[in-house]
């Protein structure tokens, strides 16, 4: 399951909730009829059907089936909303969802292990991988000239320009 947002709080008195979206496609993801999944507290994973959707100041406001009052929806605050991975929108070749990169092993073209990707910062041409090494984090620009990505193998081979690894300090 892939994280697509968090329920921030209730909205109004008809059971609607305001979300913090983690989706690159919020209009597609948070639409009437969509199915979202969440675990509330320590309970089992539940399926929530969206009955109404609108955006206010860029934030999704959803109505969910079975939640008709503020009292009904209060228990949802803080819940993580997820979808099955196969329901993600397809991306153009050479682009990746962050969750596809996080956890990948990163090695140099010579085979030296740098560590694992723990985060992806920024976006577009300014995106960079945060790689947790044995001693420290290493920041690597996410550029075709530097990174060869194999998400199936969970491996990224990097050919860093001279000085890039050294600028990160004592990472070995």
C-alpha positions in Angstrom: 0.0 0.0 0.0 1.2 3.5 -0.9 0.7 6.6 1.3 -1.4 9.2 -0.5 -2.3 11.5 2.4 -3.2 12.1 6.0 -6.5 13.1 7.6 -5.6 16.4 9.2 -8.9 17.2 11.0 -12.7 17.4 10.6 -14.3 20.1 8.6 -17.8 21.4 9.3 -20.5 19.5 11.0 -21.4 17.0 8.2 -18.6 14.6 8.8 -16.2 15.9 6.2 -12.4 15.8 6.7 -9.5 17.9 5.5 -6.5 16.1 4.1 -2.8 16.7 3.9 -2.1 15.3 0.4 1.0 13.3 -0.3 -0.2 12.6 -3.9 1.3 14.1 -7.0 -2.2 13.7 -8.5 -4.7 14.9 -5.8 -7.5 15.7 -8.2 -7.3 12.1 -9.6 -6.7 10.4 -6.2 -9.3 12.3 -4.1 -12.4 12.2 -6.3 -15.9 11.1 -5.7 -16.1 7.3 -5.9 -12.5 6.7 -5.0 -11.6 4.0 -2.5 -9.0 4.8 0.2 -7.7 2.6 3.0 -6.6 3.5 6.5 -6.0 1.9 9.9 -7.6 4.0 12.6 -5.7 3.6 15.9 -4.8 0.0 16.4 -7.9 -1.4 14.5 -7.9 -3.3 11.3 -7.4 -1.7 7.9 -10.7 -0.2 6.7 -11.9 0.8 3.3 -13.3 4.3 2.9 -15.4 5.4 -0.1 -15.3 9.0 -1.1 -18.8 10.4 -1.4 -17.9 14.0 -2.1 -14.6 15.9 -2.9 -13.6 19.5 -3.3 -10.5 21.6 -2.8 -10.2 24.6 -0.6 -6.9 26.6 -0.7 -5.3 23.6 -2.4 -6.3 21.1 0.3 -8.7 18.2 -0.4 -11.9 18.2 1.7 -13.7 14.8 1.5 -16.9 13.3 2.6 -16.7 9.6 3.4 -19.4 7.0 3.3 -20.8 6.3 6.8 -19.5 9.6 8.3 -22.4 12.0 8.5 -21.4 14.1 11.5 -18.4 15.7 13.2 -18.7 13.1 16.0 -18.4 10.3 13.4 -15.3 11.7 11.7 -13.4 12.9 14.8 -11.8 9.5 15.2 -10.2 9.7 11.8 -7.9 12.6 12.6 -4.3 11.6 12.0 -5.1 8.5 10.0 -2.8 7.7 7.1 -4.6 7.2 3.8 -3.2 4.5 1.4 -4.0 2.9 -1.9 -2.9 -0.4 -3.4 0.4 0.1 -5.3 -1.1 -1.1 -8.6 -3.7 1.8 -8.5 -1.0 4.4 -8.9 -1.1 6.5 -12.0 1.6 5.4 -14.5 4.6 7.7 -14.8 6.6 8.5 -18.0 9.7 6.4 -18.6 12.6 7.5 -16.5 10.5 9.0 -13.7 9.8 7.4 -10.3 7.6 7.7 -7.3 9.6 8.4 -4.2 8.6 5.2 -2.5 10.1 3.3 -5.4 13.5 4.8 -4.7 13.5 4.8 -0.9 15.2 1.6 0.4 17.2 1.1 -2.8 20.8 0.1 -2.4 23.2 2.7 -3.8 26.6 1.6 -5.2 29.3 3.3 -7.3 30.0 2.1 -10.8 33.1 0.4 -9.2 30.9 -1.6 -6.8 31.5 0.4 -3.6 28.5 0.5 -1.4 27.3 4.0 -0.4 24.3 2.9 1.6 20.5 2.9 1.1 18.2 5.7 0.0 16.3 7.0 3.0 14.6 10.0 1.4 14.2 11.9 -1.8 14.4 15.7 -1.4 13.1 18.3 -3.8 11.6 17.6 -7.2 12.2 17.9 -10.9 15.7 18.8 -11.9 16.6 19.7 -8.3 15.8 16.3 -6.8 18.4 14.5 -4.8 18.8 11.2 -3.1 19.5 11.1 0.6 21.7 8.0 1.1 22.4 6.7 4.6 25.9 5.3 4.7 27.8 3.7 7.5 28.9 7.0 9.0 26.8 9.7 7.5 24.3 10.8 4.9 25.4 11.4 1.4 23.4 13.7 -1.0 23.4 12.6 -4.6 21.7 14.6 -7.4 19.0 12.5 -9.1 20.2 13.0 -12.6 20.4 10.6 -15.6 24.1 11.5 -16.0 24.8 10.3 -12.5 22.2 7.6 -11.6 21.2 4.3 -13.3 18.1 3.1 -11.5 16.8 -0.4 -11.5 13.7 -0.4 -9.3 13.0 -4.1 -9.9 16.4 -5.0 -8.4 16.1 -2.1 -5.8 19.5 -0.9 -6.8 20.9 2.4 -8.0 24.4 2.6 -9.6 25.9 6.1 -9.4 28.8 7.6 -11.4 29.4 10.7 -9.3 31.4 13.6 -10.7 34.8 14.3 -9.1 34.5 15.6 -5.6 30.8 15.0 -5.1 31.2 12.2 -2.5 34.0 14.1 -0.7 31.9 17.2 -0.2 29.6 15.0 1.9 32.4 14.7 4.6 33.4 11.4 6.3 30.8 9.1 4.8 32.9 5.9 4.5 
